[in-house]
């Protein structure tokens, strides 16, 4: 009996969670508790200020690291959902290719939308943020889910709140992803809304829909298709060009020469998802070759280790990359 009791003690993890919202830890309807119990095969209990996990003694060290990370995030007010739990599991227990998160990452922005604080989740994302602070033109290239667009919008809002710029300009090429949607009804704004929706979603997540409406009606935030940028000069602006892999060489040159004084440009794209017709050369691929050593310009390459969406997204990206690599070798 004493041996069994000793083994149980070895497989028990107890953490002090005083001051942490129980709902943030266990999730709505105990969803987080069920996730962890299913993955560990143990039991998770929360009594008073003590969080206890009974688990396999051989996995006690990585599981303690996971719980400590979880409690720290909940204490900071971060929303803990299945995606976050999946990320933490892969990072601490699963042994997956997940980039280490910078220690004590400071909040980039305290948001008014669905998130309380926004922090980088990988070293690659930290390099991205640092590049934006240090350079006037930054190219962020990487697969889906690495936070390219979201972090660009977060930093733009931060610059706006600190009055380092007077406005934010969101730009996207109107290129359809393999489908011909045909004529779209409505005025110009209604026609381009479908193309700019990902940027609106990021704004809504950190700012809130009502504030976005006020900013857009006053011109503080402007959304425009790339074709309407010719002839303009953008001063005191934070300009984001999203889906830049779908720009032609001429369009990319036109966009980069719009930059005025006291302005910053962030260009994001995924060169594995080019939808240009007639096999035209991507402007993003072109500038990657000719501007890499240009002073004031930075290129940040994000990889699958920086994917912060559902853990399955990372595996999907890896599978596509492996298939494409195999096809190139044949």
N, C-alpha and C positions, 0 to 999 in steps of 0.2 A: 504493500500500500504506500509506503513512504517513497518508493521508487516512482510510482505513478504520480504521486503528489509533486515530487521534484520535477518530473517531466512537464507537468501542467504549469508549474511556476516558470520553467524555462521558456515555455511557449506563450507567456502572457506579457502583453505590452500595455502599460498604464501611462497615460499622459494627463497632465493638468490642463484643463480647458476653461479655467475661470475667466469669465468675461466674454466668452465666445458664444455667439448665437447658436443654440442647438439645431435650429432649422438649417443654418448654413452648413453645419457638419453632416447631419444625417439626411438632408435633402427633403423635398416635399414628399409626404407619404413614405418616408424612410427609404427613398430611392437609392441614396448613397450608401446606406447601411446594407441594402440588399446586394448592391453591386460588389461591395467589399467582401461580404460574407460568401457570395458565390465564387469570387475569384480566389479567396483564401481557404475556403472550406472550413472556416472557423466561425466564431460568434463575436459580434461587436455590440457593446453596451455603453450607454451613457447614463451615469448616475451622479447627481450633484455636479461637481466640477471635475469628475474623473471619467476619461474615455478609456475603455478597456477592450483590447482585442485578444481573444484566445486563438492561437494559430499554431502552425507547424513550427517547432523550435528551430529547424534548419533554415527557415526563412525569416526568422525573427529580426535580423539586422536590416535587411532591405525593407521589410514591412514597417519597422519603426521609422525609418527614414521617410517612407511614404506618408505615414500618419503625421509626422512632425511637419512635413511640407504642407499637408492638407490643413492642419490646424493653423499654421502661420498664414496661409492664404485667407482662411475664414476670419482670422483675427484682423486682417487688413481690410476686410469688407468685400473680398472678391467673391463673385458668384461661383459656386461649385456645382457643376453639372456633370453629366455622363462623359462629355467630351474632355473636361478637365481631369476627371478621374482616370479616364483612359490614357491621357497624356502622362499623368503621374505614375500610373501602373507601368507603362512602357519605360519610363525614365528610371524608376527605382527598382522594379521587380522583373519586368519582362525582358530586359536585356536588349530592347530594340534600339534602333539608330535614332536616338532623340538627343538633340543638342543640349548641353548643359546650360541652365539658365544663369545669367550673371548674378553673383551674390549680391543680396540686398539691393536689387534693382529699384531705382526710384520711380515714382509714378510720373509718367509723361504728362498726364492730364487727369484732373478729377472731373469726370464727365457728368452731364446732366441728363443723359439718356438712360439706357438700361444698365449701364455699367457705373460703378462707383469710382473706380480708379483703373487706369490703363498702364500696364507695365510690359516691358519686353519679356519674351519667353525663351529666348535663345541668344547665344553669343552673336549669331549672324544678324539677328534683329538689332542687337546693341550696336554692331558695326554700322548698320544701316542708319540708325538714329544719329550716331556720331558723325557719319559722313554728311548728313543733311545740315547739321550744326556747323560743320567746318567748310562746306563747299556751296557754291551758288547753283550748280547744276549737278544733280545726282541721278544716276541710272540704277534702278533696282531690278535685277533680272532673276527670275526664279519660277518654280512651278506653282501650281494652284495651292492656296492654303498657307502660304508663308507669311502672310500679313503685309504684302507689298502695298496694296491700295489702302488698307485700313490704317497702317502706321503713317502713310503719307497724309491722310485726312486728319489724323490725330495731331500730327506735328503742325499742319496748317492751322488748325484751330488754336493750338498753343501759341503760335506766332501771332495770330489775330488777337487773342486775349491779352497778350503782352504788348500789343500795339507795335510790333516790329514790322507788320504789314497792315495795309488799309483794307485789303480785300483778298478773297480766295477765288481763283478761277479754275474750274474743273473742265477738262477737255478730254474728248474721246473720239476716235475715228468711228464713223458710222459704217462699220463693216459687219455683215451678218455671218454668223458661225456656220457656214455650210448650207444654210437654207435661204431661199429667196422669199422674203415676206411680202414683196409687192408694195402697192400703194398703201401708205398709212394715213388715215383721216386726221383732220384737225389742223391747228395752226402750227407754227414752227416748234414751239415748246412741246406741244403734244406729240409731234413727230419724233423728236429726239429723246423724249423721256425714256423709252425702252432701252436705248443705248446707254443712257446715263444712270439707269437704275442702280447698278452696283455702287456708284459713288454716293447716291442718295441714301442707300442702305447703311453705308459706313457713317455718314453724317448723322442719320437718325439714331444710330446705336450710341453715339457719344454726346449728342447734343439735344435730341428731342425734336419731334416733328414741328411743333409750334414755333420754336426758335428758328428752325430752318426756313420756315415760311416767311418770317419777319426779315431774316437776313437776305433772302432771295428777292423779296419785294423791294427792299431798299438798295439792292445792288451790292451788298457786302459780300455775298456769295453769288457767283455767276457760273452757270453751266452752259457750255457751248460745244457744238460739233467742231472737229478740227478744221473742216472746210471753211468755217467762218472766221478763222484767225488771221487770214492774210491781210496785210496792210495795217495791223494793229501794233501798238507798242504798250507793253504792260509794265507800268511803274508801280512800285510799292505793293507788289502782289506776290502771293504764294500760288504758283501755278502747278497744277498736277495734270500730267498727260498719262492717262490710263490705257491699257491694252495697246501699248506702243508698238508691239510686234506687227500690228496691222496698219502701220503707216508706211507709205512709200518713202524712198530716199528723198524725193523732192519735198514731201510733206514734213518729214523730220527736219530738214534744213529750214523750211519756212517756220516751223514752230520754234526752234531754238533761237532763231534770229528775232523773235518777238520780245525777248526779255529786255526790260528797261532797267532804270536805276532802282536800287534798293529792292530788287526782286529776287526770288528764288524759284527754281524749277525742279520738280521731281518727276522723273519719267519711269513708269513701271511697265513691265511686260514679261511674257513667257515665250521665249523663242521656239518652244516646242509646239506652240498652238497658233501658227500663222494661218490666217484665213484669207490672205490676199488672192485675188483672182489672177489667172494667167501666169502663175508662178513668178510674179513680180518680186524683186528683191525687197526684203524688209528694211525699213529705215533704221530700226533698232539694231539689227545685225550689222548694218553698214557703219553706224557710229561706234559700235563696240570695237570695230577694227581701226577706225581712224582717229578717234578722240581719246583713247585710253590714256595717253601720256600728256593730255592737254591740261595746263595749270587751271585750277578752279573747277575742274570736272572730276567726279568720282564715280566709279562703277562698283556696285555691291552685288556679289553673286550669292544668292540664297539657294539652299539645297533642300533635299527631302528631310534632313535633320531639323530644319526650321519650320516644317509644316505644323501648324497649331490648330487645324480643324479636327474633325473626327479622326481618330487613329487609322481608320480604314483608308482615308484619303492618301496618307503616306504610303500605304501598301499598294494602292492603285497606281500612284505615280511611279513607284519603284518597278511595278510590273510593266508599265508602258515603256519605261526607259530600257528595261532588260530586253523587251521585244524589239524595240527600235535598234538597239545595239547589235542584237543577233541578226537583224535584217541587213544592217550595214556591212556585216562581215561576210554575208553570202555573195 
